[in-house]
Amino acid sequence: MGESSVAEEPLELFKRIGPREIGILSDYLKLWSCSIEELLEKLKDMTPDAGMLAEIFYWRDMARVHDAISAELKQ
């Protein structure tokens, strides 16, 4: 899985890597999924404070969180 931006076929990738690597990837996926789920649950409960400036800060922070999630997805 070098530095090329072309995704490999999942079946071909599965054939090249062993069960140990699949297990490691599975563990990372579970951990990552739980982290994202926890973050989204916290975000769901957030509401901006009163005032225009608080609203701006709220949406700025939301954009940062979504950018971070997007960056993780790209990795």
N, CA, C, O and CB atoms as a CASP TS submission, in Angstrom:
PFRMAT TS
TARGET T0000
AUTHOR 0000-0000-0000
METHOD Language model
MODEL 1
PARENT N/A
ATOM      1  N   MET     1       0.843  -1.179   0.000  1.00  0.00           N
ATOM      2  CA  MET     1       0.000   0.000   0.000  1.00  0.00           C
ATOM      3  C   MET     1       0.885   1.237   0.000  1.00  0.00           C
ATOM      4  O   MET     1       0.899   1.983   0.979  1.00  0.00           O
ATOM      5  CB  MET     1      -0.958   0.001   1.216  1.00  0.00           C
ATOM      6  N   GLY     2       1.595   1.459  -1.037  1.00  0.00           N
ATOM      7  CA  GLY     2       2.562   2.535  -1.121  1.00  0.00           C
ATOM      8  C   GLY     2       1.933   3.901  -1.054  1.00  0.00           C
ATOM      9  O   GLY     2       0.882   4.093  -0.443  1.00  0.00           O
ATOM     10  N   GLU     3       2.595   4.855  -1.697  1.00  0.00           N
ATOM     11  CA  GLU     3       2.138   6.223  -1.636  1.00  0.00           C
ATOM     12  C   GLU     3       1.208   6.577  -2.779  1.00  0.00           C
ATOM     13  O   GLU     3       0.852   7.746  -2.929  1.00  0.00           O
ATOM     14  CB  GLU     3       3.305   7.147  -1.629  1.00  0.00           C
ATOM     15  N   SER     4       0.799   5.608  -3.595  1.00  0.00           N
ATOM     16  CA  SER     4      -0.085   5.929  -4.698  1.00  0.00           C
ATOM     17  C   SER     4      -1.463   6.245  -4.172  1.00  0.00           C
ATOM     18  O   SER     4      -1.863   5.756  -3.116  1.00  0.00           O
ATOM     19  CB  SER     4      -0.144   4.784  -5.705  1.00  0.00           C
ATOM     20  N   SER     5      -2.189   7.065  -4.911  1.00  0.00           N
ATOM     21  CA  SER     5      -3.516   7.475  -4.463  1.00  0.00           C
ATOM     22  C   SER     5      -4.605   6.553  -4.998  1.00  0.00           C
ATOM     23  O   SER     5      -5.788   6.801  -4.766  1.00  0.00           O
ATOM     24  CB  SER     5      -3.794   8.904  -4.893  1.00  0.00           C
ATOM     25  N   VAL     6      -4.230   5.505  -5.702  1.00  0.00           N
ATOM     26  CA  VAL     6      -5.199   4.569  -6.255  1.00  0.00           C
ATOM     27  C   VAL     6      -5.476   3.488  -5.217  1.00  0.00           C
ATOM     28  O   VAL     6      -4.553   2.849  -4.711  1.00  0.00           O
ATOM     29  CB  VAL     6      -4.686   3.947  -7.592  1.00  0.00           C
ATOM     30  N   ALA     7      -6.745   3.290  -4.908  1.00  0.00           N
ATOM     31  CA  ALA     7      -7.126   2.278  -3.930  1.00  0.00           C
ATOM     32  C   ALA     7      -6.996   0.889  -4.539  1.00  0.00           C
ATOM     33  O   ALA     7      -7.270   0.687  -5.722  1.00  0.00           O
ATOM     34  CB  ALA     7      -8.564   2.515  -3.430  1.00  0.00           C
ATOM     35  N   GLU     8      -6.576  -0.055  -3.722  1.00  0.00           N
ATOM     36  CA  GLU     8      -6.455  -1.430  -4.177  1.00  0.00           C
ATOM     37  C   GLU     8      -7.792  -2.138  -4.029  1.00  0.00           C
ATOM     38  O   GLU     8      -8.638  -1.756  -3.220  1.00  0.00           O
ATOM     39  CB  GLU     8      -5.358  -2.171  -3.394  1.00  0.00           C
ATOM     40  N   GLU     9      -7.956  -3.165  -4.821  1.00  0.00           N
ATOM     41  CA  GLU     9      -9.141  -4.007  -4.685  1.00  0.00           C
ATOM     42  C   GLU     9      -9.069  -4.706  -3.336  1.00  0.00           C
ATOM     43  O   GLU     9      -8.027  -5.268  -2.998  1.00  0.00           O
ATOM     44  CB  GLU     9      -9.245  -5.044  -5.854  1.00  0.00           C
ATOM     45  N   PRO    10     -10.142  -4.690  -2.555  1.00  0.00           N
ATOM     46  CA  PRO    10     -10.100  -5.323  -1.226  1.00  0.00           C
ATOM     47  C   PRO    10      -9.700  -6.795  -1.256  1.00  0.00           C
ATOM     48  O   PRO    10      -8.949  -7.242  -0.390  1.00  0.00           O
ATOM     49  CB  PRO    10     -11.445  -5.197  -0.566  1.00  0.00           C
ATOM     50  N   LEU    11     -10.178  -7.545  -2.219  1.00  0.00           N
ATOM     51  CA  LEU    11      -9.852  -8.967  -2.285  1.00  0.00           C
ATOM     52  C   LEU    11      -8.366  -9.173  -2.564  1.00  0.00           C
ATOM     53  O   LEU    11      -7.750 -10.064  -1.980  1.00  0.00           O
ATOM     54  CB  LEU    11     -10.693  -9.659  -3.364  1.00  0.00           C
ATOM     55  N   GLU    12      -7.790  -8.377  -3.434  1.00  0.00           N
ATOM     56  CA  GLU    12      -6.358  -8.475  -3.728  1.00  0.00           C
ATOM     57  C   GLU    12      -5.535  -8.111  -2.501  1.00  0.00           C
ATOM     58  O   GLU    12      -4.533  -8.762  -2.204  1.00  0.00           O
ATOM     59  CB  GLU    12      -5.982  -7.563  -4.910  1.00  0.00           C
ATOM     60  N   LEU    13      -5.949  -7.091  -1.805  1.00  0.00           N
ATOM     61  CA  LEU    13      -5.256  -6.691  -0.587  1.00  0.00           C
ATOM     62  C   LEU    13      -5.338  -7.798   0.466  1.00  0.00           C
ATOM     63  O   LEU    13      -4.350  -8.098   1.136  1.00  0.00           O
ATOM     64  CB  LEU    13      -5.849  -5.381  -0.036  1.00  0.00           C
ATOM     65  N   PHE    14      -6.503  -8.393   0.607  1.00  0.00           N
ATOM     66  CA  PHE    14      -6.703  -9.482   1.557  1.00  0.00           C
ATOM     67  C   PHE    14      -5.786 -10.659   1.247  1.00  0.00           C
ATOM     68  O   PHE    14      -5.269 -11.307   2.157  1.00  0.00           O
ATOM     69  CB  PHE    14      -8.161  -9.935   1.547  1.00  0.00           C
ATOM     70  N   LYS    15      -5.587 -10.933  -0.034  1.00  0.00           N
ATOM     71  CA  LYS    15      -4.719 -12.049  -0.427  1.00  0.00           C
ATOM     72  C   LYS    15      -3.257 -11.774  -0.093  1.00  0.00           C
ATOM     73  O   LYS    15      -2.503 -12.702   0.200  1.00  0.00           O
ATOM     74  CB  LYS    15      -4.862 -12.326  -1.921  1.00  0.00           C
ATOM     75  N   ARG    16      -2.852 -10.501  -0.134  1.00  0.00           N
ATOM     76  CA  ARG    16      -1.451 -10.149   0.097  1.00  0.00           C
ATOM     77  C   ARG    16      -1.072 -10.075   1.565  1.00  0.00           C
ATOM     78  O   ARG    16       0.083 -10.317   1.914  1.00  0.00           O
ATOM     79  CB  ARG    16      -1.151  -8.842  -0.549  1.00  0.00           C
ATOM     80  N   ILE    17      -2.013  -9.747   2.424  1.00  0.00           N
ATOM     81  CA  ILE    17      -1.666  -9.627   3.838  1.00  0.00           C
ATOM     82  C   ILE    17      -2.217 -10.817   4.617  1.00  0.00           C
ATOM     83  O   ILE    17      -3.174 -11.465   4.192  1.00  0.00           O
ATOM     84  CB  ILE    17      -2.205  -8.304   4.422  1.00  0.00           C
ATOM     85  N   GLY    18      -1.618 -11.083   5.726  1.00  0.00           N
ATOM     86  CA  GLY    18      -1.986 -12.267   6.502  1.00  0.00           C
ATOM     87  C   GLY    18      -3.028 -11.985   7.565  1.00  0.00           C
ATOM     88  O   GLY    18      -3.458 -10.846   7.747  1.00  0.00           O
ATOM     89  N   PRO    19      -3.430 -13.037   8.266  1.00  0.00           N
ATOM     90  CA  PRO    19      -4.455 -12.906   9.312  1.00  0.00           C
ATOM     91  C   PRO    19      -4.026 -11.979  10.453  1.00  0.00           C
ATOM     92  O   PRO    19      -4.859 -11.297  11.051  1.00  0.00           O
ATOM     93  CB  PRO    19      -4.792 -14.278   9.876  1.00  0.00           C
ATOM     94  N   ARG    20      -2.738 -11.956  10.748  1.00  0.00           N
ATOM     95  CA  ARG    20      -2.246 -11.069  11.819  1.00  0.00           C
ATOM     96  C   ARG    20      -2.497  -9.617  11.457  1.00  0.00           C
ATOM     97  O   ARG    20      -2.987  -8.839  12.276  1.00  0.00           O
ATOM     98  CB  ARG    20      -0.738 -11.296  12.076  1.00  0.00           C
ATOM     99  N   GLU    21      -2.159  -9.257  10.225  1.00  0.00           N
ATOM    100  CA  GLU    21      -2.361  -7.881   9.773  1.00  0.00           C
ATOM    101  C   GLU    21      -3.846  -7.534   9.709  1.00  0.00           C
ATOM    102  O   GLU    21      -4.241  -6.415  10.036  1.00  0.00           O
ATOM    103  CB  GLU    21      -1.713  -7.672   8.400  1.00  0.00           C
ATOM    104  N   ILE    22      -4.665  -8.495   9.288  1.00  0.00           N
ATOM    105  CA  ILE    22      -6.112  -8.277   9.254  1.00  0.00           C
ATOM    106  C   ILE    22      -6.623  -8.016  10.675  1.00  0.00           C
ATOM    107  O   ILE    22      -7.455  -7.133  10.883  1.00  0.00           O
ATOM    108  CB  ILE    22      -6.843  -9.501   8.621  1.00  0.00           C
ATOM    109  N   GLY    23      -6.132  -8.777  11.639  1.00  0.00           N
ATOM    110  CA  GLY    23      -6.516  -8.582  13.037  1.00  0.00           C
ATOM    111  C   GLY    23      -6.125  -7.205  13.551  1.00  0.00           C
ATOM    112  O   GLY    23      -6.905  -6.541  14.233  1.00  0.00           O
ATOM    113  N   ILE    24      -4.910  -6.782  13.217  1.00  0.00           N
ATOM    114  CA  ILE    24      -4.433  -5.464  13.641  1.00  0.00           C
ATOM    115  C   ILE    24      -5.305  -4.373  13.023  1.00  0.00           C
ATOM    116  O   ILE    24      -5.728  -3.447  13.715  1.00  0.00           O
ATOM    117  CB  ILE    24      -2.946  -5.261  13.243  1.00  0.00           C
ATOM    118  N   LEU    25      -5.572  -4.482  11.730  1.00  0.00           N
ATOM    119  CA  LEU    25      -6.426  -3.502  11.064  1.00  0.00           C
ATOM    120  C   LEU    25      -7.826  -3.482  11.673  1.00  0.00           C
ATOM    121  O   LEU    25      -8.420  -2.419  11.853  1.00  0.00           O
ATOM    122  CB  LEU    25      -6.509  -3.803   9.568  1.00  0.00           C
ATOM    123  N   SER    26      -8.337  -4.651  11.984  1.00  0.00           N
ATOM    124  CA  SER    26      -9.656  -4.753  12.596  1.00  0.00           C
ATOM    125  C   SER    26      -9.685  -4.073  13.972  1.00  0.00           C
ATOM    126  O   SER    26     -10.642  -3.373  14.303  1.00  0.00           O
ATOM    127  CB  SER    26     -10.065  -6.226  12.724  1.00  0.00           C
ATOM    128  N   ASP    27      -8.644  -4.281  14.759  1.00  0.00           N
ATOM    129  CA  ASP    27      -8.562  -3.643  16.071  1.00  0.00           C
ATOM    130  C   ASP    27      -8.509  -2.123  15.951  1.00  0.00           C
ATOM    131  O   ASP    27      -9.179  -1.406  16.694  1.00  0.00           O
ATOM    132  CB  ASP    27      -7.337  -4.148  16.828  1.00  0.00           C
ATOM    133  N   TYR    28      -7.697  -1.640  14.999  1.00  0.00           N
ATOM    134  CA  TYR    28      -7.615  -0.188  14.786  1.00  0.00           C
ATOM    135  C   TYR    28      -8.960   0.365  14.322  1.00  0.00           C
ATOM    136  O   TYR    28      -9.369   1.443  14.756  1.00  0.00           O
ATOM    137  CB  TYR    28      -6.518   0.148  13.752  1.00  0.00           C
ATOM    138  N   LEU    29      -9.633  -0.348  13.464  1.00  0.00           N
ATOM    139  CA  LEU    29     -10.928   0.101  12.969  1.00  0.00           C
ATOM    140  C   LEU    29     -11.944   0.190  14.102  1.00  0.00           C
ATOM    141  O   LEU    29     -12.707   1.153  14.184  1.00  0.00           O
ATOM    142  CB  LEU    29     -11.437  -0.840  11.875  1.00  0.00           C
ATOM    143  N   LYS    30     -11.954  -0.816  14.976  1.00  0.00           N
ATOM    144  CA  LYS    30     -12.869  -0.795  16.121  1.00  0.00           C
ATOM    145  C   LYS    30     -12.558   0.383  17.044  1.00  0.00           C
ATOM    146  O   LYS    30     -13.468   1.086  17.484  1.00  0.00           O
ATOM    147  CB  LYS    30     -12.781  -2.120  16.905  1.00  0.00           C
ATOM    148  N   LEU    31     -11.283   0.597  17.334  1.00  0.00           N
ATOM    149  CA  LEU    31     -10.878   1.699  18.196  1.00  0.00           C
ATOM    150  C   LEU    31     -11.249   3.040  17.582  1.00  0.00           C
ATOM    151  O   LEU    31     -11.799   3.912  18.254  1.00  0.00           O
ATOM    152  CB  LEU    31      -9.379   1.642  18.463  1.00  0.00           C
ATOM    153  N   TRP    32     -10.943   3.194  16.305  1.00  0.00           N
ATOM    154  CA  TRP    32     -11.239   4.429  15.596  1.00  0.00           C
ATOM    155  C   TRP    32     -12.749   4.667  15.559  1.00  0.00           C
ATOM    156  O   TRP    32     -13.203   5.787  15.797  1.00  0.00           O
ATOM    157  CB  TRP    32     -10.661   4.384  14.168  1.00  0.00           C
ATOM    158  N   SER    33     -13.517   3.645  15.267  1.00  0.00           N
ATOM    159  CA  SER    33     -14.977   3.770  15.201  1.00  0.00           C
ATOM    160  C   SER    33     -15.554   4.190  16.552  1.00  0.00           C
ATOM    161  O   SER    33     -16.430   5.053  16.616  1.00  0.00           O
ATOM    162  CB  SER    33     -15.609   2.442  14.748  1.00  0.00           C
ATOM    163  N   CYS    34     -15.065   3.583  17.622  1.00  0.00           N
ATOM    164  CA  CYS    34     -15.540   3.949  18.955  1.00  0.00           C
ATOM    165  C   CYS    34     -15.192   5.400  19.285  1.00  0.00           C
ATOM    166  O   CYS    34     -16.002   6.116  19.874  1.00  0.00           O
ATOM    167  CB  CYS    34     -14.942   3.010  20.010  1.00  0.00           C
ATOM    168  N   SER    35     -14.005   5.827  18.912  1.00  0.00           N
ATOM    169  CA  SER    35     -13.585   7.206  19.171  1.00  0.00           C
ATOM    170  C   SER    35     -14.462   8.192  18.413  1.00  0.00           C
ATOM    171  O   SER    35     -14.895   9.200  18.972  1.00  0.00           O
ATOM    172  CB  SER    35     -12.115   7.404  18.783  1.00  0.00           C
ATOM    173  N   ILE    36     -14.723   7.908  17.154  1.00  0.00           N
ATOM    174  CA  ILE    36     -15.560   8.784  16.340  1.00  0.00           C
ATOM    175  C   ILE    36     -16.984   8.803  16.889  1.00  0.00           C
ATOM    176  O   ILE    36     -17.600   9.865  16.977  1.00  0.00           O
ATOM    177  CB  ILE    36     -15.555   8.329  14.864  1.00  0.00           C
ATOM    178  N   GLU    37     -17.505   7.645  17.254  1.00  0.00           N
ATOM    179  CA  GLU    37     -18.856   7.567  17.801  1.00  0.00           C
ATOM    180  C   GLU    37     -18.969   8.377  19.089  1.00  0.00           C
ATOM    181  O   GLU    37     -19.947   9.097  19.290  1.00  0.00           O
ATOM    182  CB  GLU    37     -19.247   6.107  18.057  1.00  0.00           C
ATOM    183  N   GLU    38     -17.976   8.259  19.955  1.00  0.00           N
ATOM    184  CA  GLU    38     -17.968   9.003  21.212  1.00  0.00           C
ATOM    185  C   GLU    38     -17.917  10.505  20.944  1.00  0.00           C
ATOM    186  O   GLU    38     -18.634  11.276  21.581  1.00  0.00           O
ATOM    187  CB  GLU    38     -16.776   8.575  22.086  1.00  0.00           C
ATOM    188  N   LEU    39     -17.085  10.911  20.018  1.00  0.00           N
ATOM    189  CA  LEU    39     -16.968  12.322  19.662  1.00  0.00           C
ATOM    190  C   LEU    39     -18.288  12.858  19.120  1.00  0.00           C
ATOM    191  O   LEU    39     -18.724  13.941  19.511  1.00  0.00           O
ATOM    192  CB  LEU    39     -15.853  12.522  18.630  1.00  0.00           C
ATOM    193  N   LEU    40     -18.921  12.115  18.231  1.00  0.00           N
ATOM    194  CA  LEU    40     -20.183  12.555  17.652  1.00  0.00           C
ATOM    195  C   LEU    40     -21.284  12.634  18.700  1.00  0.00           C
ATOM    196  O   LEU    40     -22.145  13.511  18.625  1.00  0.00           O
ATOM    197  CB  LEU    40     -20.599  11.619  16.533  1.00  0.00           C
ATOM    198  N   GLU    41     -21.270  11.735  19.672  1.00  0.00           N
ATOM    199  CA  GLU    41     -22.245  11.798  20.765  1.00  0.00           C
ATOM    200  C   GLU    41     -22.058  13.073  21.583  1.00  0.00           C
ATOM    201  O   GLU    41     -23.033  13.720  21.964  1.00  0.00           O
ATOM    202  CB  GLU    41     -22.118  10.562  21.674  1.00  0.00           C
ATOM    203  N   LYS    42     -20.807  13.427  21.848  1.00  0.00           N
ATOM    204  CA  LYS    42     -20.531  14.659  22.593  1.00  0.00           C
ATOM    205  C   LYS    42     -20.966  15.881  21.789  1.00  0.00           C
ATOM    206  O   LYS    42     -21.521  16.830  22.344  1.00  0.00           O
ATOM    207  CB  LYS    42     -19.030  14.758  22.942  1.00  0.00           C
ATOM    208  N   LEU    43     -20.716  15.855  20.492  1.00  0.00           N
ATOM    209  CA  LEU    43     -21.089  16.987  19.652  1.00  0.00           C
ATOM    210  C   LEU    43     -22.598  17.167  19.587  1.00  0.00           C
ATOM    211  O   LEU    43     -23.097  18.290  19.515  1.00  0.00           O
ATOM    212  CB  LEU    43     -20.530  16.809  18.254  1.00  0.00           C
ATOM    213  N   LYS    44     -23.312  16.063  19.613  1.00  0.00           N
ATOM    214  CA  LYS    44     -24.767  16.111  19.539  1.00  0.00           C
ATOM    215  C   LYS    44     -25.350  16.899  20.713  1.00  0.00           C
ATOM    216  O   LYS    44     -26.369  17.574  20.568  1.00  0.00           O
ATOM    217  CB  LYS    44     -25.344  14.691  19.514  1.00  0.00           C
ATOM    218  N   ASP    45     -24.709  16.812  21.857  1.00  0.00           N
ATOM    219  CA  ASP    45     -25.200  17.476  23.059  1.00  0.00           C
ATOM    220  C   ASP    45     -24.740  18.928  23.179  1.00  0.00           C
ATOM    221  O   ASP    45     -25.221  19.656  24.048  1.00  0.00           O
ATOM    222  CB  ASP    45     -24.758  16.712  24.269  1.00  0.00           C
ATOM    223  N   MET    46     -23.835  19.350  22.336  1.00  0.00           N
ATOM    224  CA  MET    46     -23.334  20.721  22.401  1.00  0.00           C
ATOM    225  C   MET    46     -24.328  21.686  21.760  1.00  0.00           C
ATOM    226  O   MET    46     -24.924  21.400  20.722  1.00  0.00           O
ATOM    227  CB  MET    46     -21.964  20.830  21.710  1.00  0.00           C
ATOM    228  N   THR    47     -24.485  22.815  22.401  1.00  0.00           N
ATOM    229  CA  THR    47     -25.284  23.891  21.824  1.00  0.00           C
ATOM    230  C   THR    47     -24.519  25.189  22.031  1.00  0.00           C
ATOM    231  O   THR    47     -23.827  25.360  23.034  1.00  0.00           O
ATOM    232  CB  THR    47     -26.718  23.962  22.467  1.00  0.00           C
ATOM    233  N   PRO    48     -24.648  26.087  21.089  1.00  0.00           N
ATOM    234  CA  PRO    48     -23.918  27.346  21.248  1.00  0.00           C
ATOM    235  C   PRO    48     -24.520  28.200  22.351  1.00  0.00           C
ATOM    236  O   PRO    48     -25.723  28.140  22.609  1.00  0.00           O
ATOM    237  CB  PRO    48     -23.907  28.125  19.935  1.00  0.00           C
ATOM    238  N   ASP    49     -23.686  28.989  22.994  1.00  0.00           N
ATOM    239  CA  ASP    49     -24.163  29.945  23.987  1.00  0.00           C
ATOM    240  C   ASP    49     -24.909  31.063  23.260  1.00  0.00           C
ATOM    241  O   ASP    49     -24.891  31.148  22.032  1.00  0.00           O
ATOM    242  CB  ASP    49     -22.979  30.518  24.840  1.00  0.00           C
ATOM    243  N   ALA    50     -25.553  31.903  24.032  1.00  0.00           N
ATOM    244  CA  ALA    50     -26.295  33.017  23.450  1.00  0.00           C
ATOM    245  C   ALA    50     -25.320  34.047  22.867  1.00  0.00           C
ATOM    246  O   ALA    50     -24.228  34.262  23.392  1.00  0.00           O
ATOM    247  CB  ALA    50     -27.215  33.675  24.513  1.00  0.00           C
ATOM    248  N   GLY    51     -25.734  34.658  21.801  1.00  0.00           N
ATOM    249  CA  GLY    51     -24.943  35.732  21.202  1.00  0.00           C
ATOM    250  C   GLY    51     -24.307  35.320  19.893  1.00  0.00           C
ATOM    251  O   GLY    51     -24.033  34.145  19.645  1.00  0.00           O
ATOM    252  N   MET    52     -24.082  36.316  19.073  1.00  0.00           N
ATOM    253  CA  MET    52     -23.520  36.066  17.739  1.00  0.00           C
ATOM    254  C   MET    52     -22.095  35.542  17.803  1.00  0.00           C
ATOM    255  O   MET    52     -21.730  34.635  17.054  1.00  0.00           O
ATOM    256  CB  MET    52     -23.553  37.337  16.911  1.00  0.00           C
ATOM    257  N   LEU    53     -21.291  36.105  18.693  1.00  0.00           N
ATOM    258  CA  LEU    53     -19.900  35.682  18.795  1.00  0.00           C
ATOM    259  C   LEU    53     -19.814  34.228  19.260  1.00  0.00           C
ATOM    260  O   LEU    53     -18.982  33.470  18.761  1.00  0.00           O
ATOM    261  CB  LEU    53     -19.128  36.598  19.760  1.00  0.00           C
ATOM    262  N   ALA    54     -20.653  33.837  20.197  1.00  0.00           N
ATOM    263  CA  ALA    54     -20.671  32.450  20.666  1.00  0.00           C
ATOM    264  C   ALA    54     -21.071  31.515  19.533  1.00  0.00           C
ATOM    265  O   ALA    54     -20.535  30.413  19.417  1.00  0.00           O
ATOM    266  CB  ALA    54     -21.636  32.288  21.858  1.00  0.00           C
ATOM    267  N   GLU    55     -21.997  31.943  18.710  1.00  0.00           N
ATOM    268  CA  GLU    55     -22.428  31.144  17.554  1.00  0.00           C
ATOM    269  C   GLU    55     -21.274  30.960  16.564  1.00  0.00           C
ATOM    270  O   GLU    55     -21.079  29.871  16.024  1.00  0.00           O
ATOM    271  CB  GLU    55     -23.634  31.816  16.849  1.00  0.00           C
ATOM    272  N   ILE    56     -20.533  32.005  16.339  1.00  0.00           N
ATOM    273  CA  ILE    56     -19.370  31.940  15.434  1.00  0.00           C
ATOM    274  C   ILE    56     -18.335  30.967  15.981  1.00  0.00           C
ATOM    275  O   ILE    56     -17.816  30.132  15.241  1.00  0.00           O
ATOM    276  CB  ILE    56     -18.735  33.345  15.243  1.00  0.00           C
ATOM    277  N   PHE    57     -18.033  31.069  17.272  1.00  0.00           N
ATOM    278  CA  PHE    57     -17.064  30.155  17.882  1.00  0.00           C
ATOM    279  C   PHE    57     -17.551  28.719  17.832  1.00  0.00           C
ATOM    280  O   PHE    57     -16.766  27.801  17.594  1.00  0.00           O
ATOM    281  CB  PHE    57     -16.787  30.557  19.328  1.00  0.00           C
ATOM    282  N   TYR    58     -18.838  28.519  18.053  1.00  0.00           N
ATOM    283  CA  TYR    58     -19.421  27.176  17.997  1.00  0.00           C
ATOM    284  C   TYR    58     -19.203  26.555  16.625  1.00  0.00           C
ATOM    285  O   TYR    58     -18.713  25.430  16.524  1.00  0.00           O
ATOM    286  CB  TYR    58     -20.925  27.222  18.325  1.00  0.00           C
ATOM    287  N   TRP    59     -19.561  27.275  15.574  1.00  0.00           N
ATOM    288  CA  TRP    59     -19.428  26.708  14.226  1.00  0.00           C
ATOM    289  C   TRP    59     -17.968  26.594  13.805  1.00  0.00           C
ATOM    290  O   TRP    59     -17.614  25.702  13.034  1.00  0.00           O
ATOM    291  CB  TRP    59     -20.191  27.563  13.215  1.00  0.00           C
ATOM    292  N   ARG    60     -17.117  27.488  14.305  1.00  0.00           N
ATOM    293  CA  ARG    60     -15.675  27.349  14.030  1.00  0.00           C
ATOM    294  C   ARG    60     -15.153  26.059  14.642  1.00  0.00           C
ATOM    295  O   ARG    60     -14.414  25.317  13.996  1.00  0.00           O
ATOM    296  CB  ARG    60     -14.882  28.566  14.584  1.00  0.00           C
ATOM    297  N   ASP    61     -15.536  25.788  15.890  1.00  0.00           N
ATOM    298  CA  ASP    61     -15.107  24.570  16.562  1.00  0.00           C
ATOM    299  C   ASP    61     -15.664  23.333  15.873  1.00  0.00           C
ATOM    300  O   ASP    61     -14.963  22.331  15.735  1.00  0.00           O
ATOM    301  CB  ASP    61     -15.534  24.594  18.020  1.00  0.00           C
ATOM    302  N   MET    62     -16.916  23.397  15.443  1.00  0.00           N
ATOM    303  CA  MET    62     -17.515  22.273  14.715  1.00  0.00           C
ATOM    304  C   MET    62     -16.753  22.006  13.415  1.00  0.00           C
ATOM    305  O   MET    62     -16.508  20.852  13.064  1.00  0.00           O
ATOM    306  CB  MET    62     -19.004  22.555  14.413  1.00  0.00           C
ATOM    307  N   ALA    63     -16.387  23.055  12.713  1.00  0.00           N
ATOM    308  CA  ALA    63     -15.636  22.898  11.463  1.00  0.00           C
ATOM    309  C   ALA    63     -14.280  22.245  11.735  1.00  0.00           C
ATOM    310  O   ALA    63     -13.829  21.404  10.958  1.00  0.00           O
ATOM    311  CB  ALA    63     -15.441  24.267  10.766  1.00  0.00           C
ATOM    312  N   ARG    64     -13.636  22.626  12.825  1.00  0.00           N
ATOM    313  CA  ARG    64     -12.342  22.024  13.183  1.00  0.00           C
ATOM    314  C   ARG    64     -12.485  20.535  13.473  1.00  0.00           C
ATOM    315  O   ARG    64     -11.657  19.727  13.053  1.00  0.00           O
ATOM    316  CB  ARG    64     -11.739  22.736  14.403  1.00  0.00           C
ATOM    317  N   VAL    65     -13.534  20.186  14.189  1.00  0.00           N
ATOM    318  CA  VAL    65     -13.773  18.773  14.508  1.00  0.00           C
ATOM    319  C   VAL    65     -14.005  17.985  13.224  1.00  0.00           C
ATOM    320  O   VAL    65     -13.436  16.910  13.035  1.00  0.00           O
ATOM    321  CB  VAL    65     -14.988  18.618  15.464  1.00  0.00           C
ATOM    322  N   HIS    66     -14.837  18.521  12.354  1.00  0.00           N
ATOM    323  CA  HIS    66     -15.110  17.822  11.099  1.00  0.00           C
ATOM    324  C   HIS    66     -13.871  17.737  10.214  1.00  0.00           C
ATOM    325  O   HIS    66     -13.673  16.737   9.523  1.00  0.00           O
ATOM    326  CB  HIS    66     -16.235  18.518  10.346  1.00  0.00           C
ATOM    327  N   ASP    67     -13.038  18.770  10.226  1.00  0.00           N
ATOM    328  CA  ASP    67     -11.770  18.711   9.481  1.00  0.00           C
ATOM    329  C   ASP    67     -10.863  17.614  10.033  1.00  0.00           C
ATOM    330  O   ASP    67     -10.213  16.897   9.273  1.00  0.00           O
ATOM    331  CB  ASP    67     -11.045  20.072   9.538  1.00  0.00           C
ATOM    332  N   ALA    68     -10.824  17.489  11.353  1.00  0.00           N
ATOM    333  CA  ALA    68      -9.989  16.459  11.978  1.00  0.00           C
ATOM    334  C   ALA    68     -10.495  15.061  11.606  1.00  0.00           C
ATOM    335  O   ALA    68      -9.701  14.169  11.306  1.00  0.00           O
ATOM    336  CB  ALA    68      -9.972  16.633  13.518  1.00  0.00           C
ATOM    337  N   ILE    69     -11.811  14.877  11.628  1.00  0.00           N
ATOM    338  CA  ILE    69     -12.381  13.589  11.245  1.00  0.00           C
ATOM    339  C   ILE    69     -12.060  13.294   9.792  1.00  0.00           C
ATOM    340  O   ILE    69     -11.690  12.172   9.445  1.00  0.00           O
ATOM    341  CB  ILE    69     -13.903  13.571  11.474  1.00  0.00           C
ATOM    342  N   SER    70     -12.203  14.298   8.947  1.00  0.00           N
ATOM    343  CA  SER    70     -11.897  14.133   7.520  1.00  0.00           C
ATOM    344  C   SER    70     -10.439  13.748   7.297  1.00  0.00           C
ATOM    345  O   SER    70     -10.135  12.881   6.478  1.00  0.00           O
ATOM    346  CB  SER    70     -12.214  15.420   6.758  1.00  0.00           C
ATOM    347  N   ALA    71      -9.544  14.398   8.031  1.00  0.00           N
ATOM    348  CA  ALA    71      -8.116  14.071   7.912  1.00  0.00           C
ATOM    349  C   ALA    71      -7.854  12.635   8.334  1.00  0.00           C
ATOM    350  O   ALA    71      -7.055  11.942   7.702  1.00  0.00           O
ATOM    351  CB  ALA    71      -7.266  15.032   8.763  1.00  0.00           C
ATOM    352  N   GLU    72      -8.515  12.174   9.395  1.00  0.00           N
ATOM    353  CA  GLU    72      -8.360  10.797   9.837  1.00  0.00           C
ATOM    354  C   GLU    72      -8.843   9.828   8.765  1.00  0.00           C
ATOM    355  O   GLU    72      -8.207   8.805   8.511  1.00  0.00           O
ATOM    356  CB  GLU    72      -9.122  10.567  11.142  1.00  0.00           C
ATOM    357  N   LEU    73      -9.962  10.152   8.142  1.00  0.00           N
ATOM    358  CA  LEU    73     -10.497   9.290   7.097  1.00  0.00           C
ATOM    359  C   LEU    73      -9.525   9.161   5.922  1.00  0.00           C
ATOM    360  O   LEU    73      -9.400   8.094   5.320  1.00  0.00           O
ATOM    361  CB  LEU    73     -11.839   9.829   6.611  1.00  0.00           C
ATOM    362  N   LYS    74      -8.846  10.253   5.607  1.00  0.00           N
ATOM    363  CA  LYS    74      -7.910  10.237   4.479  1.00  0.00           C
ATOM    364  C   LYS    74      -6.667   9.417   4.770  1.00  0.00           C
ATOM    365  O   LYS    74      -6.007   8.946   3.844  1.00  0.00           O
ATOM    366  CB  LYS    74      -7.508  11.649   4.116  1.00  0.00           C
ATOM    367  N   GLN    75      -6.337   9.238   6.044  1.00  0.00           N
ATOM    368  CA  GLN    75      -5.161   8.447   6.403  1.00  0.00           C
ATOM    369  C   GLN    75      -5.495   6.998   6.256  1.00  0.00           C
ATOM    370  O   GLN    75      -4.648   6.141   6.506  1.00  0.00           O
ATOM    371  CB  GLN    75      -4.683   8.751   7.833  1.00  0.00           C
TER
END
